[in-house]
Amino acid sequence: MNGKPTSIVVDDHKIFRESLAYMLTNQVGVEVIGLAGNGKEFTQLLDQMKPDIVLMDIEMPIMDGVEASRIAINKYPDLKILVLSMHGEDEFYNTMIDLGVKGFVLKESDSTEVQRAIDEVLAGRLYFSQDLLLRLLKKKKSHINVDLTIREKEILSLIAQGFSNQEVADKLFLSIRTVEKHRSELLVKTDSKNSITLVVYAIKNGLVNI
């Protein structure tokens, strides 16, 4: 073992998945142990190997990324899946989040962005490409009056910037338990299921600026 994290790349475009595999191997420092052209091929690979992270396309023939993620996470609940997204696939985000994927990164992202996304997901955090968040800003906003305290706004802003609970606690000189309590209250107030849906909600409703 060389100590590198391992991955499976799932995408129906051969040139793209091979190019991404090359980037992961030579620029990001991730060992690619499998390539799949659709969800069915991926689930078959998963019966033979367990990667540290999966980079998953959404729209594919035979079996798409949504169904493949559903099958994989049901079988391996701790599996870390990072979704490869394209513009216009917003309709799938909530479904994929509900399934338990760990993040979203744009297909046109450079190696620095891909590495940041992988590092965050492997560290146990959720990741949502800043470019994707900015695109959400351009969509029609449905402003809803949510009454947040000053402290909640501070914490929400830091969460939106990608900081973990511990990092938020350190920055605001709070205990991690206090941050976790505020985060839980934010989820309830905004009717969000996790940090990604919370950030998306906050941006779409003008609660934070990024």
C-alpha positions as CSV (number, residue, x, y, z in Angstrom):
1,M,0.0,0.0,0.0
2,N,1.3,3.4,-0.9
3,G,-0.9,5.3,1.6
4,K,-2.8,7.2,-1.1
5,P,-6.6,7.3,-0.9
6,T,-8.3,5.1,-3.4
7,S,-11.2,6.0,-5.8
8,I,-13.6,4.8,-8.4
9,V,-14.5,7.1,-11.2
10,V,-18.0,6.7,-12.7
11,D,-18.9,8.5,-15.9
12,D,-20.3,7.5,-19.3
13,H,-17.9,9.5,-21.3
14,K,-14.7,7.5,-21.8
15,I,-12.4,10.5,-22.5
16,F,-13.7,12.4,-19.5
17,R,-13.4,9.5,-17.0
18,E,-9.9,8.7,-18.2
19,S,-8.8,12.3,-18.1
20,L,-10.2,12.6,-14.6
21,A,-8.4,9.5,-13.6
22,Y,-5.2,10.9,-14.9
23,M,-5.7,14.1,-13.0
24,L,-6.5,12.2,-9.8
25,T,-3.4,10.0,-10.1
26,N,-0.9,12.6,-11.3
27,Q,-2.1,15.9,-9.7
28,V,-4.3,15.1,-6.8
29,G,-2.5,12.1,-5.3
30,V,-5.5,9.7,-5.4
31,E,-5.1,6.1,-6.6
32,V,-7.8,5.2,-9.1
33,I,-8.6,1.5,-8.6
34,G,-11.6,1.3,-10.9
35,L,-13.4,3.0,-13.8
36,A,-17.1,2.5,-14.7
37,G,-19.1,3.8,-17.7
38,N,-22.5,3.6,-15.9
39,G,-24.1,2.8,-12.5
40,K,-24.5,-0.9,-13.2
41,E,-20.8,-1.3,-13.9
42,F,-20.0,0.7,-10.8
43,T,-22.2,-1.5,-8.5
44,Q,-20.5,-4.6,-9.9
45,L,-17.1,-3.1,-9.2
46,L,-18.2,-2.2,-5.7
47,D,-18.8,-5.9,-5.0
48,Q,-15.0,-6.5,-5.7
49,M,-13.4,-3.4,-4.1
50,K,-14.1,-0.7,-1.5
51,P,-12.7,2.7,-2.5
52,D,-12.1,5.5,0.0
53,I,-14.1,7.9,-2.3
54,V,-16.3,7.6,-5.4
55,L,-16.6,10.3,-8.1
56,M,-20.0,9.9,-9.5
57,D,-21.7,11.3,-12.7
58,I,-25.4,11.9,-12.5
59,E,-26.9,11.3,-16.0
60,M,-25.7,8.0,-17.5
61,P,-27.3,5.2,-19.6
62,I,-28.4,1.8,-18.2
63,M,-28.2,3.0,-14.6
64,D,-27.8,6.7,-13.7
65,G,-25.9,8.1,-10.8
66,V,-29.0,8.6,-8.6
67,E,-29.9,4.9,-8.6
68,A,-26.3,3.8,-8.4
69,S,-25.8,6.0,-5.3
70,R,-29.0,4.7,-3.8
71,I,-27.9,1.0,-4.2
72,A,-24.3,1.7,-3.1
73,I,-25.2,3.7,0.1
74,N,-27.8,1.2,1.1
75,K,-25.2,-1.5,0.9
76,Y,-22.3,0.6,2.3
77,P,-23.8,3.4,4.4
78,D,-20.3,4.9,5.1
79,L,-19.4,5.1,1.5
80,K,-18.2,8.6,0.5
81,I,-19.6,9.7,-2.9
82,L,-18.6,13.0,-4.5
83,V,-21.0,13.9,-7.3
84,L,-19.7,15.2,-10.7
85,S,-22.2,17.9,-11.7
86,M,-23.0,19.8,-14.8
87,H,-24.9,23.1,-15.2
88,G,-28.6,22.4,-15.3
89,E,-28.6,19.3,-13.0
90,D,-29.9,21.2,-10.0
91,E,-33.1,19.1,-9.9
92,F,-31.1,16.1,-8.8
93,Y,-29.3,17.8,-5.9
94,N,-31.9,17.3,-3.2
95,T,-32.4,13.7,-4.1
96,M,-28.7,13.0,-4.1
97,I,-28.3,14.8,-0.7
98,D,-31.2,12.8,0.8
99,L,-29.5,9.6,-0.4
100,G,-26.4,10.6,1.6
101,V,-23.8,11.7,-1.0
102,K,-21.1,13.8,0.6
103,G,-20.6,16.6,-2.0
104,F,-20.9,18.2,-5.4
105,V,-18.1,19.5,-7.7
106,L,-18.5,20.8,-11.2
107,K,-17.1,18.7,-14.0
108,E,-15.2,21.7,-15.4
109,S,-13.4,22.2,-12.1
110,D,-9.6,22.3,-12.1
111,S,-7.3,20.0,-10.1
112,T,-7.2,22.4,-7.1
113,E,-10.9,22.4,-6.7
114,V,-11.2,18.7,-7.1
115,Q,-8.5,18.2,-4.5
116,R,-10.2,20.5,-2.1
117,A,-13.5,18.7,-2.6
118,I,-11.9,15.3,-2.1
119,D,-9.9,16.4,1.0
120,E,-13.1,17.8,2.6
121,V,-15.1,14.7,1.9
122,L,-12.4,12.3,3.1
123,A,-12.1,14.4,6.3
124,G,-15.7,13.6,7.0
125,R,-17.2,17.0,5.9
126,L,-19.7,17.9,3.2
127,Y,-18.6,19.8,0.2
128,F,-20.5,22.0,-2.3
129,S,-18.6,23.7,-5.1
130,Q,-18.6,27.5,-4.6
131,D,-19.4,27.9,-8.3
132,L,-22.5,25.8,-7.9
133,L,-23.6,28.0,-4.9
134,L,-23.0,31.1,-7.0
135,R,-25.2,29.7,-9.8
136,L,-28.0,29.2,-7.3
137,L,-27.8,33.0,-6.5
138,K,-28.7,33.7,-10.1
139,K,-31.9,31.7,-9.9
140,K,-35.1,33.1,-8.7
141,K,-35.1,33.6,-4.9
142,S,-38.0,32.8,-2.7
143,H,-37.5,35.0,0.2
144,I,-38.9,33.6,3.5
145,N,-38.8,35.5,6.8
146,V,-36.6,33.5,9.1
147,D,-35.7,35.1,12.4
148,L,-32.0,34.4,13.1
149,T,-30.0,35.7,16.1
150,I,-26.7,37.5,15.4
151,R,-24.8,34.5,16.6
152,E,-26.8,32.2,14.3
153,K,-26.0,34.5,11.4
154,E,-22.3,34.4,12.2
155,I,-22.3,30.6,12.4
156,L,-24.4,30.2,9.2
157,S,-22.0,32.5,7.4
158,L,-19.0,30.4,8.4
159,I,-20.8,27.1,7.6
160,A,-21.5,28.6,4.1
161,Q,-17.8,29.2,3.7
162,G,-17.1,25.5,4.3
163,F,-15.8,25.5,7.8
164,S,-16.4,22.5,10.1
165,N,-18.1,22.8,13.5
166,Q,-14.7,22.7,15.2
167,E,-13.3,25.4,12.9
168,V,-16.4,27.6,13.6
169,A,-15.9,27.1,17.3
170,D,-12.3,28.1,17.1
171,K,-13.0,31.2,15.1
172,L,-15.8,32.4,17.4
173,F,-14.2,31.3,20.6
174,L,-17.1,28.9,21.4
175,S,-17.3,25.3,22.5
176,I,-18.0,22.8,19.8
177,R,-21.1,21.8,21.7
178,T,-22.4,25.4,21.5
179,V,-21.8,25.5,17.8
180,E,-23.5,22.1,17.3
181,K,-26.5,23.4,19.3
182,H,-26.8,26.5,17.1
183,R,-26.3,24.4,14.0
184,S,-29.2,22.1,15.1
185,E,-31.4,25.1,15.7
186,L,-30.5,26.5,12.2
187,L,-31.5,23.2,10.6
188,V,-34.9,23.3,12.4
189,K,-35.6,27.0,11.6
190,T,-34.8,26.5,7.9
191,D,-36.3,23.0,7.7
192,S,-33.0,21.7,6.3
193,K,-31.7,18.1,6.6
194,N,-27.9,18.8,6.6
195,S,-25.2,21.4,6.0
196,I,-25.5,21.4,2.2
197,T,-29.3,21.9,2.2
198,L,-28.8,24.6,4.9
199,V,-26.3,26.5,2.8
200,V,-28.4,26.2,-0.3
201,Y,-31.4,27.5,1.6
202,A,-29.5,30.3,3.1
203,I,-28.2,31.5,-0.3
204,K,-31.5,31.2,-2.1
205,N,-33.2,33.2,0.6
206,G,-30.5,35.9,0.9
207,L,-29.5,34.9,4.5
208,V,-25.7,34.9,3.7
209,N,-23.4,36.4,1.2
210,I,-20.5,34.4,-0.4
